[in-house]
């Protein structure tokens, strides 16, 4: 029963952190080590429960998604938007396919890599918020294909645990001229194909080694993550309308330093 409670706890961690620019994967891997979660399945648990975040986005934007689905055959703006999503998705999809085994075997097991990613990501976040930036796009549906491609390249950096997919894509969006709400919304929509493809691909690669109880842990973690992530989306959208990401940058630096301290004393 204790492992089931740990799965619920890690689902909560995933749901809280997935759409905040603080790295859900980094938090999951470190939290899993701290609570000694034995059902990680070689990293499949941490990857798969991100599907809960996909379900949360679909649920949160259900009305908009249905409207866009109806408009897709005849509305050029809707077709342009989803083409931009596809363009932004491709770089990380290709890099993920090529580097999956290396990332899971080498980077997922290194708390030092995660800590340094936290710290460097926090520093970048603070710098980006301090320097002047172009603001040319105020709606995510108006993003250009060039902007989408650059956001997609930024998302590739998030393959390193500790970087944060949402953080990389939102900061990337700000740097290419999206305003804060547009960059955040585009990041959320981009999560649908990115996290969906990652979870299904990883499950397909790992399914032969999973036991019936493994699927139970995946279900519990995913459902928990979906519920909590749905609540987090609304909060973050309200937050970004009036605030900078500097507090998240400071948080990342402090957590990274804490992880290095835990490594130094042998706790992880």
C-alpha positions, 0 to 999 in steps of 0.5 A: 500500500505504501508504494500506491501512496507514493504513486499518488504523491508523485502524481500530485508532484507531476500535476503541480509542476508540469505547467509551471516553468520549474521542470516536472521531470526533475521534480519527479526524479528527485522526489522519487529518490527521496521517497524511495519509489521502487516502481519507476519502471526504468523511468517509464512511470515518470514519463507516462504520467505526463499523459495526465497533463495532456488530459488536463489540457484537453479538458481545460481547452475542450470548448476551444478544441471542439470549435477549432476542429469544426473550423479546421476544414474551412478556416485558414487561421485555424489551419495555420495555427495547427500547422505552427503546432506541428512545426514546433513539435517536430524538433523535439520529436526527432531529437527525442527519438534519437536520444531517448535511450541515452537520456533515460540511462544517463541523464535520468539517473544523475541528480547533479545534471538535474540540479545544474539544469535547475540552476542554469534554467533559473538564471536564464529565466531571470536574465530574459525577464530583465532584458528588453524583448520584442513584442509582436504577437499578442495571440497564440493563433497568430504565431508565425511559422518561424516563431513556431520553429524557434519555440520548437528548437527551444523545446529540445533543450527540455529533453534534459531533465531539470530544464522544464518543457513549459519553461523552455517553450514559454521563454522561447516564445517570449524571446521570439516576440510572443507576449506572455499570455500568448507564449503560455497558451501556445506552450499548453497547446504544444503539450498535447502532441509533445507529451502525448507522443512521448508517453505513448512511444515510451509505453510502446518501448516498455510495454513488454517488460511491464507487469499488471501491477505496473499498469495500476501504478501508471493509472493511479499516477496519471489520474492524479496528475490529470486532476492536479494539472487541470487546477494548475493551468488555470492558476498559471494563466491568471498568474502570467497575465500580471506577473513575471517568471522571476520568482520561478527563476529564484525558486529553481536556483534554490532547489538546484542548490538544495539538490547539490547539497543532498548529493554532497551529504549522500542522501540522494 
